[in-house]
Amino acid sequence: MNYVITFESSHHAIKAERKFMKSHKTDLIPTPREISSECGFSLKISETELTSILELFIENSLKYAKIYSLTVQEGEKRYEENN
């Protein structure tokens, strides 16, 4: 399973990606329209990276909007908001 982290602004998304790219596997992706139209960029991360990435958000005072789980069923991507 993968996760998509959305942001309130492109600035926050790019700042987070730069911070994590050296130590964690992250992909800066266009935000899927199914989940948000606020910011054009999101981070896609693997399930194994989620806990450490969230800790880094706190440690570095970085902001994100929401986290969605991403699954693929019968070739269709499904996003579910996580609390």
C-alpha positions as CSV (number, residue, x, y, z in Angstrom):
1,M,0.0,0.0,0.0
2,N,1.1,3.5,-0.7
3,Y,0.1,6.9,0.8
4,V,-0.4,10.3,-0.7
5,I,0.2,13.3,1.5
6,T,-1.5,16.5,0.4
7,F,-0.5,20.1,1.2
8,E,-2.1,23.5,1.4
9,S,0.5,25.0,-0.9
10,S,3.1,23.9,-3.5
11,H,5.7,25.6,-1.4
12,H,5.0,23.2,1.5
13,A,5.1,20.2,-0.8
14,I,8.4,21.1,-2.4
15,K,10.0,22.0,0.9
16,A,8.9,18.6,2.4
17,E,10.2,16.7,-0.7
18,R,13.5,18.4,-0.6
19,K,13.8,17.6,3.1
20,F,13.0,13.9,2.7
21,M,14.5,13.0,-0.7
22,K,18.0,12.2,0.6
23,S,16.9,9.9,3.5
24,H,13.5,8.5,2.3
25,K,11.9,7.2,-0.8
26,T,9.4,9.9,-1.7
27,D,7.9,10.9,-5.1
28,L,6.6,14.4,-5.7
29,I,3.5,13.8,-7.8
30,P,0.6,15.9,-9.2
31,T,-2.2,15.9,-6.7
32,P,-4.9,13.5,-7.9
33,R,-8.1,15.5,-8.7
34,E,-10.2,12.9,-6.9
35,I,-8.7,14.0,-3.5
36,S,-7.9,17.7,-3.7
37,S,-7.8,20.8,-5.9
38,E,-6.0,23.0,-3.3
39,C,-2.4,22.3,-4.2
40,G,-0.9,21.0,-7.4
41,F,1.7,18.7,-5.7
42,S,1.6,15.8,-3.2
43,L,4.1,13.3,-1.9
44,K,3.6,9.6,-2.6
45,I,5.3,7.4,-0.1
46,S,5.3,3.7,0.7
47,E,3.6,2.2,3.8
48,T,7.1,1.4,5.3
49,E,8.0,5.1,5.2
50,L,4.9,6.5,6.7
51,T,5.8,6.5,10.4
52,S,9.3,7.9,9.9
53,I,8.0,10.6,7.5
54,L,5.4,11.7,10.0
55,E,8.0,12.0,12.7
56,L,10.1,14.1,10.4
57,F,7.1,16.4,9.7
58,I,6.9,17.0,13.5
59,E,10.6,17.3,14.1
60,N,11.0,19.9,11.2
61,S,7.8,21.8,11.8
62,L,6.6,21.0,8.3
63,K,2.9,21.2,7.5
64,Y,0.7,18.9,5.4
65,A,-3.1,19.0,4.8
66,K,-4.2,15.3,4.7
67,I,-3.0,11.8,4.3
68,Y,-4.7,9.3,2.0
69,S,-4.1,5.6,1.6
70,L,-3.8,4.5,-2.0
71,T,-4.8,1.1,-3.2
72,V,-5.4,-0.3,-6.7
73,Q,-8.3,-2.6,-7.2
74,E,-9.0,-4.1,-10.6
75,G,-6.8,-1.5,-12.2
76,E,-8.6,1.4,-10.5
77,K,-6.9,3.7,-8.0
78,R,-8.8,4.3,-4.8
79,Y,-8.0,6.9,-2.2
80,E,-9.2,6.8,1.4
81,E,-8.6,9.7,3.8
82,N,-6.7,8.6,7.0
83,N,-7.2,10.4,10.3
